[in-house]
Amino acid sequence: MKQKEFFTSRWGLILSALGIAVGTGNIWRFSRIVAQNGGGSFLIPWVIFLLIWSIPLIIAEFAIGKSTRFGPIGAIAKTAGNKFAWMGAFIAVVTTAIMFYYSVVTGWCIRYFVSAISGNLFNTTDHLEYWNVFSQSLFPLLYHFIAMLIGAFIIYRGVVNGIEKTNKFLVTSLLIILLILLFRAVTLPNAFEGIKYFFTPKLEYILDYKVWLSALTQNAWDTGAGWGLILTYAVYMKKNEDISLNAALIGFGNNSVSLIAGITIFSTVFALSSVDAMTQISQSGPANTGLTFIYLPLLFSKISSSLLVNTFFAGIFFLALSFAAMSSLISMMELSTRTFIDFGLNRKKAIAVVGLMGFIFGIPSALNMDFFTNQDWVWGVGLILSGAFISFSIIRYGVDKFRTEIINAEGSDIKIGKWYNFVIAFLIPFQVVVLLTWWLVSSASWDPEWWNPFHVENAGTCLFQWGLVLALFITINKTLVRKTVI
């Protein structure tokens, strides 16, 4: 099937791919992980793993998507061989499963934006109670539906009129809002103490292996590398688009946004907190949202003595968060839609299926925080396997052949050297083994019944759910190939 839709420009492609990478994790998770891992000490391994995990995998996804013009199933089958189509199906399912509950998160952001601009967010002094009342009501379901509806409309409009135009607006607006918030934050009294902590490394943390593992995890979850999302957008790259330069721009662009958000949050918390600032930033809270939905609204109420000013800054913060969430959500919806297109559906029918499926399967996460937490755990860790399967497909193809014939092919402005062979063939697999082992073994420390598949967060529930999905797709592998590639 000849590819008919393409991004109109490199700018459109870069902003759309940045929309994948820049999500809520840049704003709420990044600052919390930095606080828990020694401030500036964390930034050193974080940058190193950007270079040896994120960017190499982003390069791989761009190259695979551009060369095969298929979504994950067909792309992996074309690269690794037909008998490994099940790996592509697993990648697609992991990201689709994340979409189910990420839509709920997007709904939370939209709800808090509405609450902020209406002034309702400042009508309480107990923001934990405000969150609890909201999360235990039916409002998360309503806003989950709204998020899915907006996302479906964007994908329905196609690559150029939907994805590209929307991301140009969302990502550009997000960056402007973050810069406004950054300027306000660094001009607050005592803000420099937060900036100093954020950038000052400490030797004891640098020598702690857990800090390095946390930095690798942040790269695995934050940049979009290994999700199959960039692979999907790469299907719509023009033939003469450079792979390596685009990958570098996205990797460094994403981490730059994280740094801006980090400076903003650390400055604000250190300037306005009347209690231990580090404790406030480090707390994960319900569903890892403590800082964003519980503590930051309290801080916004203290920015000035003017309710109007406080409402403005709270409003644009949650608007930025909503934009970040939506740009990531539509990429997940496009991956699922592209998968159905590869199966023979047209875009309209495919997005109708994805929209309905996304809403229905997101309902449990909208209504039950334990179910949300379980899905976030299972499929968040599952992303590490997705990265492994992308690396494996290149190894099967031939790493040097892949580098010279696909990455460095026509349209490449920057030629990638042989260092890439070592990273993909050895470093990525090694990082996968270390990360998977650490996360699954660590679960035994917080759950003695680590083997129980019906607990919320442990190794057992991961292995059980992954096993079901993998067994199904390995069994129907020939059907997957027949329906997509042949």
N, C-alpha and C positions, 0 to 999 in steps of 0.2 A: 504494500500500500504506500503510495507516494505521499510524502509529507507536504501538506499544503499551507499550514499556518506557521509563521515565524515571528519572533520578536522583531520589531521594526528597526531597532538600533542597539548598539552596545549599552547605551545608557539605560534603555528599557530593560534589557537582560540583567544588567548589574543591579539595578534597583529592585527588580523582581526577586533575584537570588538573595539580595540583602534582606528582603522581606521574609524569606525563609529563615535565615539565620537569626535576625533580630526579632526576638520574641519576649514574652514576659520573663523568661529566665535571665535575660540580660539585666533586668531591672530588679526583680525581687530575689532570685536565687543567688546571683553573682555576689551581691554585697554581703549576704548572709554567709556564704562559703568563705569569702575573704576574711570576714570577722572571726570565723571559727578557726582559721588557719594562719593566723599571725600577720594579717594585714599585708604589708609590702613583701613579706617573705613568700606569700602565695603567688605573687605576680611573676616571679622568676620561673618556676616550673610551668606556670600557666602559659607563658610565651613560648617556652621550649616545646611543649606539647602541641601548641598551635602549628609549629613547624614540622613536627614528626608524626602527628596524627591528623589534625584537621585539614591542613592544606593538601597533603598528599591524597587524602580520600576525596576531597572536593575536586581535585584534578582528575581523579579516577572516575568520579561520577559524571563530570562534564564530558570526558572522553567517551565513556560507554554510551551515554545517552545520545550524544551527537553522532557517533559512528553507527549505532544500531537503529535509531529512530523508533525505539520501543520503550514502553514502561518497564518496570522492574522485572516482570516475568520473562518477556521476550528478550530484554536486554541481557540478562544473566544467561539465558539459554544460548543466545548468539555468541556470547563472550566465552563462557566456560564449557559450553556443549549442551545439547538438548537434555541429557539425563540429569542436568542440574537446574532445570527450570524451577524445581521446588524451592530452591534457595531464593529466587526472585519472588516467588509467592510468599515466602516467609517475610521478606523485607516489606512487601506490600501490606501484609496483614499487621505487622508490628506498627507501622506508621498509621494505618487506618484505625487500629485499636486506640492509638494515642489521640487520633482525631475525635473519637467518640467522647472522651472526657475533656479534651482541650477546648472543645466547643463550650463546655460547661464553664471552664476558666474564662474564656472570652466573654461569656454571659456575665460572670461576676464583674469583670472590668467595666462592661457597659452599664451594669446596674450601679456601680459605685460612681461612675461618671455622672449619671442621672441624679444620684443622691447628692453629689458634690455641687453641681450647678443649681440644684433646687434649694440648697442650704440645709436640706434634711440631715446631711452627714454631721453637721455641727450642732444638732439639737440634742445630742447626748454627750455625756462625759465618759461613759463606759463603752468603749468601742469593741471590746471583746463580746459584751452582751449584744451589741448591735449586730456584730458578725454572726453570733449564735442564732439570734432570732431570724436573720435573713437566711442563713444556710439550712435551717430546719423548717423553712416555709416552702411554699410552692413557687416562690419567685425564681429560684435557680432554674426550675424547669421552663418557666416562661422565657427567661433570658437565654437559655440554651436554645430554645426554638428560634428566637430572634437572631442569634448568632448564626445558626445553620441556614436560616432563610436568607440572610445577607450574603453569606458565603456562596450559597447555591446560585443566587442571582448573578454574582460576579463571574463564577465559572461558566454559567449558562451563556454569558455574553462572549465567551471565547478567549483566546490567548491575547489578542491585541486590544480589543475593546473592553475586555474584562480584566484579566490578570495584569497586563502591562500598564494600562491607564490607571487602574486602581492602585497598584504599587507605586507608581510615580507620585501619586497624591499622598498615599499613606506614609511611605518611607520618608519623602521630603518633609512632610508636615511633622512627622515624628522627630526628625533631626532638629528642626527649628524649635519645637517645643522643648526638647531636651536641653538645647543651648540656652533658652530663656530660663529654664529651671536651674541650670548650672550657674548662670550669672547671678541669679538671686541667692542661691545657696552659698556661693563663695564670698558673697558680700555680707553674710550674717556675722554677728560678733562671735568670736571663738571658732569660726569655721576652719581656721588654719590647723587647729588641733586634730580635726578629723582628717584633713588632707595629709598631715604629717604621719598619722598612723597608717593611712592608706598606702603610702609610698615608702615607708621605712622598713627595710628587711631586718629580721633578727635571726642570728645564726642558729639558735636552738630549733627554730621552726624549719629553716632550710635543710637541716640535717634529719628532720623527722620524715620517715617514708610515707606517713599518712597524709602529709601535706602534698607530696608529689602525687599520690594516688587520687587525692581530691582534685588536684589541678588537671590530671588526665581525665577524670570523670566529667569535670566541667566542660572540657573541650569536646568530649564525646556527646554530651547532651545539648550543648549550647550553640555550636556553629552550624548544625544541620548536616554535618559530615556523616555519611554512613546511613542516613535515613532513607535514601532513594528519592528525596525531594529534588535535589539539584539534578540528579539523573533525569528526572521527569521533565524539568524545565529545559534541560539540555536538548531534549527531543526537538525543541522549537528554536534552537540556535541556527543562525545562518552558517553556511559552509565555510565562509572565510573568517568566522569569529575565532579569536585566540582562546585557547583553553587555559594555559598556565597563568597568564596575566589576569584573566577574569577570576580564577581561583584565588590568587593572592589578594586581589582587591576585596573579594568577599570575606576572606579570612581576617585580614587586618581591619577591614571596615566594621565587621561584627565586633571584634575585640575593642575597637575604638569606642563604639557605642557603649559597651560594658564599662569601659573606663570613665566615660562621661557620666553614666548613671551612678557608678561607684563614688566618684568625687561628689556628686550632688547629694547622695544619700548620707555619706559619712559626714560631709560638711553640715548638713541639716540636723542630723542626730546629735552631733557633738555640740552644735551651737544652741540647740533648743531643749535638750534633754536635761531634766532636773534630777534624774537618777543616773545609774550607771549606763552610759551610752553603749558600751560594748555588749552588755547583757541584752539590751533592746535589739541591737542589730543581729545578734547571734541567734535569738529565739526563732524557731521555725514556726511554732504555733500550729493551729489546725490546718492540715493538708499543706504544710510548709508555706503558709501565707501570712504568718504572724506579723512580719514587718510591714508588708504592703497594705493589708486590709484592716489591721488592728492598730498598729503603732503610728504609721505615717499620717492617718487622718487626725490623730491627736496632735502631731507636730504641726500640721498645716493650720490648725486652729491657733497656733502660737506665733506664726510668722510675723504678724503685726497686730495692732489693736483694732484694725479695720476688718469687719466681717466680709466686706466686699473684696478686699485684697486677698484674704484667706480663701474665700470661695473661688476666686480667679485661679490661684496657684493650685489648689486642690483639683479644680475642674480640668485644667490643662494637663496635670499629672495623670489623672485617670483617663483623659482623652488619649494621651500618648500611650498609656498601657493598653487601651482598647485598640489603638492602631497597630501596635506591636503584635498583639494577640491575633487580630484579624488577618494581618499579612502572612502570619505563619499558618493560620487555620486554612486559608484558601489554597496554600501550597499542598497541604495534606489532602484537601478535597480534590484538588487537581490530580494528585497521584492516584487516588481511588478511581476518579473519573477516567483517567488515561488507561488504567488497567481494564476497565469495562469497554473502552473504545477498542483496545487491542483484541478483546473478545468478539468484536463485531458490532457493538452498539454504536449509534450515532451520539454526538455530544449531548443532545437534548434528553435522550432516553437515559444515558449514562448518569448525568447529573441528577435526574429525577430519582434514580435508584440510590445514588450515593446520599442525596439529601434526606430521603425517607429513612434509609438505613442508619444514617448518622444520627438522626433525631431519636429513633427508636432505641438504638443500642447505647445512646448517651443518657437515656432516662435514669437507669440505676445510679450512675455517677452523680446526676443532678439531685437525686433524692436521698442518697446514702453516702455519708462521708467515708465509711469503712470500705465500701465498694470502690469509690473514687481512689482511695489510697492504695488499694490492692492493684488496680489497673495501672496506676502511675508507677508502682514498684515493678510489676511484672514486665510491662512493655518498655519502661524506661531502661531497665537492665537489658531487655531484649535487643535494644539498639546496638549494644556492643556486638552481639551475634551478627546483626545486619552488616556492621562494618567488616566483620570477619569474612562474611560471604562475598562482599565486594572485592576484598583483597584476594580471596581464594579464586574468584573468577578470572582475575588478571594473571595469577600464577598459572592457572590452567591454560590460559591463552598463550602465555609466554611473556614474562615481564619485559624483557628487552625488546621483543617484537611489538608489544603494546606501546612501549615508550616511543620507539622510533617511527612506527607506522601510523599510530593513531594520535598520540599526544603531540608529537612533533610533525604532524602532517600539514597539509595545505592550510594556510590561515594562521599558523602559529608565529607570533612575533618573538616569543622567547622559547628557545630550545631547552628542554629539560635534560640534564646530564645523568650519568649512570648512578649517581647517589640515589635516584628514585627507585632503582631496582632493589637496592638494599632495604630501603624503607618499606616498600610494599611486600617484599618477599620474607623479610625477617622482623623488622621493627613492629609493624602493625600486628602480625600474628602474636608476637611476644607480648605486646601491650594488651591484646584481647585476652590472652590466657591469664595474665596478672590481674586485670580488672575483674573478669568474671569470677576468678577464684576468690579474690578479696571480698567482693560483694556477697557472694553466696555463702562463703565461710563466715563472714561477719554476721550474717543473719542469725547464726547460732548463739551469738552473744546477747541478742535481745529477744530471742525466742528459743527456749530449750527444746521445744518440739519443732525443730527446724525442718523436719521431714514432712510435717503435716500439710497436705496440699490445700486444706480449707482454712488456714490461718491467713491473716491479712498481709503480712510482710515476712516472708522467709524464703529459704531456698526451695522448699517443697512446692509451694504454690507456683513459683517460676517454672520449675522443671515439669510440673504436671501440665500447666497450660501450654508451654512451649512444645512439650511432647505430643499433646493432642493435635496441635496445628501441624507440626512437622510430620507426624505419622499420616495425617490426612493427605498432605501435599505430596509426600513421597509415593503414596499409594496411587494418586491420580496424576502423576508426573506426565505420563504419555498424553493424557487428555489435555493438560495445560499446554503442552507443546503443540498439539494438533489444533487447538483453539486459537493460539496466538501467533506462533512462528510460521507454521506450515499453511 
